[in-house]
Amino acid sequence: MGQSIGVIGAGAWGTAMAISLARNGHSVELWAMETEVVDSINIRHENEKFLPGFRTPDNLVASTDIKKVAAGKNFLILASPSLYLARTMQGLLDVPNIKDGSTCIGILTKGFIPSDKGPRLSIETLEEVLPACYQKSLVYIAGPSHAEEVAMGKVTGLIAASENPMNSIRFRETLKSKGLLVYSSLDVIGVQVCAAAKNVIAVAFGMLAAIAEKSESFGDNTESLLFAAGLNEILIIGRAMGATHPETFTSLSGVGDLDVTCRSKFGRNQRFGHEIIQDRILDKFKDLDDLIARIKEVGYLPEGAIACKYVHEIAETQGLKLPICNGLYKILNRELAPVQFIEQILDGVQI
């Protein structure tokens, strides 16, 4: 029997997940801020703005009324950008099924979230906002999962991580379909760190790939060197933040998600890195804070640029040696030239 599911956030990933769930027989309602997105889905059965080219099923409807989308649902999935996650959730606290904890909540949002105490992860942030009944019961969903391929129905593996094993299983059973293979994990911190930090490495990877196209010195071997060193930096961040399972970093959440983010044609972060080299996209921004404040001018959302700022803060606070992440921070902050960065980084990476 199908579940009643609300999805908050009609970007590419939220829409793809909503499509997958609807195809699997669930009743799905999708919240979008933009009226044109809602009309596009409800009238033309396509999210023309954020996921063009994919038909949305008839049992998927969209609305600009966020409380209506959340009300009375068995499951609620949050897919809003990391910068707006806490604020979005605060607007749902008076919805009865959120207030009493009867709705099982999952999070798709990738990235670190700023706070007075420094960068934080999604679940920690939401636990401070939500009623006490949601402590240690939220489910974080991640893995190598480009929205376009999920919308195509191509076989994709995901991790559903939670400190509440039953909630992890509930989401696993609800999400799984012919195209989605879902696995449970207890390493909530590790899975979240992988999902956020891999975007930073992917920006650097995109830069290297662009440089390698015109270089006699860099090639596939160099990319693999950067990839391995980047995975090591993700592991360092994860350990510092309290990850509990080393295998998180060598399975779907770690190496799997990093690989698809760096190498897929759908990857926005590696695209951003490519455009830093090819199109000098950073030239119109003063520094990283200016880039983040005007991120919409990029034309898409490279989460790695935002995450890079917070990874740098974590590294500074905890004394972590992260040559790739910190070098990228200097580039995005307009302190270091991209080609100079790549040459320096390959001398200092840790394997």
C-alpha positions in Angstrom: 0.0 0.0 0.0 1.4 3.4 -0.9 2.4 6.0 1.6 1.4 9.7 1.8 4.7 11.7 1.3 5.5 15.4 1.2 8.7 16.6 -0.4 9.9 20.1 0.6 12.0 21.6 -2.2 11.5 21.2 -6.0 15.0 21.5 -7.2 16.4 18.8 -9.4 17.1 16.3 -6.6 13.8 16.9 -4.7 11.9 16.6 -8.0 13.7 13.4 -9.0 13.0 11.8 -5.6 9.3 12.8 -5.8 9.1 11.3 -9.3 10.7 8.0 -8.1 8.3 7.8 -5.2 5.3 8.5 -7.3 6.2 5.9 -9.9 6.5 3.5 -7.0 2.8 4.0 -6.2 3.0 6.5 -3.3 0.9 9.7 -3.1 3.4 12.5 -3.4 3.0 16.3 -2.9 5.9 18.5 -3.8 6.5 22.0 -2.4 8.0 24.7 -4.6 8.5 28.4 -3.8 8.0 29.4 -7.4 4.5 29.6 -8.9 5.9 28.8 -12.3 7.4 25.6 -11.1 4.1 24.5 -9.5 2.2 25.3 -12.7 4.8 23.6 -14.8 4.4 20.3 -12.8 0.6 20.4 -12.4 -0.3 21.6 -15.9 2.5 20.3 -18.1 3.7 17.4 -15.9 7.3 18.6 -16.0 9.6 20.7 -13.8 10.8 22.8 -16.8 12.9 25.1 -14.6 14.9 22.6 -12.5 14.6 19.1 -14.1 13.5 19.6 -17.7 12.8 16.7 -20.0 11.3 14.3 -17.4 7.5 13.7 -17.1 6.1 13.8 -13.6 3.5 11.1 -12.8 -0.2 12.0 -12.3 0.0 11.1 -8.6 2.6 13.8 -8.0 1.2 17.2 -7.4 2.9 20.4 -6.6 1.9 23.4 -4.3 3.3 26.7 -3.1 1.6 26.0 0.3 4.3 24.5 2.3 2.1 23.6 5.3 -0.4 21.9 3.1 2.4 19.8 1.6 3.6 18.7 5.1 0.2 18.2 6.7 -1.1 14.7 7.3 1.9 12.9 5.7 3.4 9.6 6.8 6.8 10.8 5.5 8.3 14.2 4.9 11.5 14.6 2.9 13.5 17.9 3.1 15.3 18.8 -0.1 15.8 22.6 0.3 19.3 24.1 -0.1 21.5 24.0 3.1 21.5 27.8 3.5 17.7 27.7 3.9 17.1 24.3 5.7 16.6 25.5 9.2 14.4 28.4 8.2 12.3 26.2 6.1 11.7 23.7 8.9 10.8 26.4 11.3 7.9 27.3 9.1 6.4 23.8 9.7 6.6 23.5 13.4 2.9 24.2 14.0 1.8 21.5 11.5 0.0 18.9 13.8 1.8 15.8 12.5 5.1 17.5 12.9 4.3 18.9 16.3 3.3 15.4 17.6 6.2 13.6 15.9 3.9 11.2 13.9 5.6 12.0 10.6 8.9 10.3 9.8 11.4 12.9 8.5 14.2 12.4 6.0 16.8 14.9 4.8 18.3 15.0 1.3 20.0 18.4 1.8 23.8 18.3 1.3 26.2 20.8 2.9 27.3 22.4 6.1 25.1 24.9 7.9 26.4 28.0 9.6 25.7 28.7 13.3 27.0 30.7 16.2 29.0 27.6 17.2 30.6 27.2 13.8 29.6 25.0 10.8 27.1 22.2 11.7 25.5 19.2 9.9 21.9 19.0 8.8 20.6 16.6 11.4 22.2 18.4 14.4 20.7 21.7 13.1 17.2 20.3 12.7 17.2 18.6 16.0 17.6 22.0 17.6 14.6 23.3 15.7 12.2 20.3 15.9 10.2 19.0 18.9 12.1 16.8 21.3 10.4 13.7 20.0 12.6 13.9 16.9 15.9 13.6 18.8 18.0 10.7 17.3 15.2 9.8 15.0 15.8 11.8 11.8 17.0 9.9 8.7 19.7 11.3 6.4 19.6 10.0 2.8 22.6 10.2 0.5 24.7 8.4 -2.0 25.9 8.6 -5.7 22.6 9.8 -7.1 22.5 12.4 -9.8 18.9 13.6 -10.2 18.7 13.1 -13.9 19.6 9.4 -13.7 17.1 8.8 -10.8 14.4 10.5 -12.9 15.4 8.2 -15.8 14.9 5.2 -13.5 18.5 4.1 -13.8 19.7 1.8 -11.0 21.0 3.9 -8.1 22.2 3.1 -4.6 21.4 5.2 -1.6 22.2 5.1 2.1 19.5 5.9 4.7 21.4 6.8 7.9 19.8 7.2 11.3 20.5 6.6 15.0 17.0 5.1 15.0 17.3 1.8 13.1 13.6 1.4 12.7 13.2 4.8 11.0 16.1 3.9 8.7 14.3 0.7 7.7 11.0 2.6 7.2 12.7 5.0 4.8 14.6 2.1 3.1 11.4 0.2 2.5 9.5 3.3 1.3 12.2 4.6 -1.1 13.3 1.3 -2.6 12.1 0.4 -6.1 13.3 -1.2 -9.2 15.6 1.7 -9.8 16.5 2.6 -6.2 18.6 0.2 -4.0 18.6 1.5 -0.4 20.9 0.4 2.5 20.8 1.3 6.2 23.6 2.9 8.2 24.0 4.0 11.8 26.9 6.4 10.9 24.8 9.6 10.6 27.8 11.9 10.9 30.0 10.1 8.5 27.3 10.0 5.8 26.5 13.7 6.2 30.2 14.7 6.0 30.7 12.6 2.9 27.7 14.2 1.2 28.9 17.8 2.0 32.6 17.5 1.6 32.7 15.6 -1.7 31.3 18.7 -3.4 34.4 20.6 -2.4 36.7 18.0 -3.9 34.5 17.9 -7.1 35.1 21.6 -7.7 38.9 21.0 -7.5 38.5 17.9 -9.7 36.7 20.0 -12.3 39.5 22.6 -12.3 42.1 19.9 -12.8 40.1 18.3 -15.6 39.9 21.6 -17.4 43.6 22.3 -17.0 44.5 18.7 -18.1 42.7 19.3 -21.5 45.5 21.7 -22.5 48.4 20.3 -20.4 51.2 17.9 -21.2 51.8 17.3 -17.5 48.3 16.3 -16.2 46.1 13.4 -17.3 44.0 10.5 -16.0 46.7 9.5 -13.6 46.8 13.0 -12.1 43.0 13.0 -11.7 43.2 9.7 -9.8 45.9 11.1 -7.5 43.6 14.1 -6.7 40.6 11.8 -6.3 42.4 9.6 -3.7 43.9 12.6 -1.9 40.4 14.2 -1.8 38.8 11.1 -0.3 41.5 11.1 2.4 40.6 14.7 3.3 37.0 13.7 3.5 38.0 11.0 5.9 40.0 13.4 8.0 37.0 15.8 8.3 34.7 12.9 9.2 36.9 11.6 12.0 37.3 15.1 13.4 33.5 15.6 13.4 32.7 12.2 15.0 32.1 9.7 12.3 31.7 6.2 13.8 32.3 3.7 10.9 35.4 3.8 8.7 33.6 1.8 6.0 31.3 4.7 5.4 34.1 6.3 3.5 35.0 3.3 1.4 31.4 2.5 0.4 28.5 4.3 -1.3 28.5 7.4 0.8 32.3 8.0 0.5 34.1 6.7 -2.6 30.8 6.1 -4.5 29.3 9.5 -4.1 32.7 11.2 -4.6 33.3 9.3 -7.9 30.0 10.2 -9.5 30.2 13.8 -8.3 33.6 14.3 -9.8 33.2 12.4 -13.1 29.5 12.6 -14.2 28.4 14.9 -16.9 25.6 15.9 -14.6 27.8 17.1 -11.8 27.3 20.8 -11.0 30.4 21.1 -8.8 32.9 19.7 -11.3 31.1 21.9 -13.9 31.8 24.9 -11.7 35.4 23.9 -11.4 35.7 23.6 -15.1 34.2 27.0 -15.6 36.6 28.6 -13.2 39.4 27.6 -15.6 37.6 27.9 -19.0 35.3 30.8 -18.5 37.0 32.7 -15.6 33.7 32.6 -13.8 35.3 33.9 -10.6 36.4 37.2 -12.1 33.1 39.0 -11.4 33.2 38.1 -7.7 35.3 40.0 -5.1 35.8 37.0 -2.7 34.1 33.9 -1.5 31.6 35.7 0.7 30.6 37.8 -2.4 30.3 34.6 -4.4 28.0 33.0 -1.8 25.9 36.2 -1.5 25.4 36.3 -5.3 25.4 32.6 -6.0 22.3 32.8 -8.1 24.3 34.6 -10.7 26.2 31.4 -11.5 23.0 30.1 -13.0 23.0 26.8 -11.0 23.9 25.9 -7.4 27.5 24.6 -6.9 27.1 23.5 -3.3 30.8 22.9 -3.1 31.6 26.6 -3.2 29.4 27.2 -0.1 30.7 24.0 1.7 34.3 25.1 1.0 33.9 28.1 3.3 32.7 25.9 6.2 35.3 23.2 5.6 37.9 25.9 5.9 36.4 27.0 9.2 36.4 23.4 10.5 40.0 22.9 9.4 41.1 26.2 11.1 39.2 25.4 14.4 40.4 21.8 14.6 43.9 22.2 13.1 43.3 19.8 10.2 45.7 19.6 7.3 43.6 19.7 4.2 45.7 20.9 1.2 43.0 20.5 -1.4 40.1 22.0 0.5 42.1 24.9 1.9 43.8 25.5 -1.4 40.4 25.7 -3.1 39.2 28.1 -0.4 42.1 30.5 -1.4 41.1 30.3 -5.0 37.4 31.0 -4.4 38.5 33.8 -2.0 40.6 35.3 -4.9 43.9 34.8 -3.0 45.5 32.2 -5.3 45.5 31.6 -9.1 43.8 28.3 -10.1 46.8 26.9 -12.1 49.2 27.8 -9.4 46.9 26.0 -6.9 46.8 22.8 -8.9 50.6 22.7 -9.2 51.1 23.4 -5.5 48.4 20.9 -4.4 49.9 18.0 -6.2 53.1 18.5 -4.2 51.4 18.6 -0.8 48.6 16.1 -0.9 48.3 13.3 1.7 47.7 9.7 0.6 
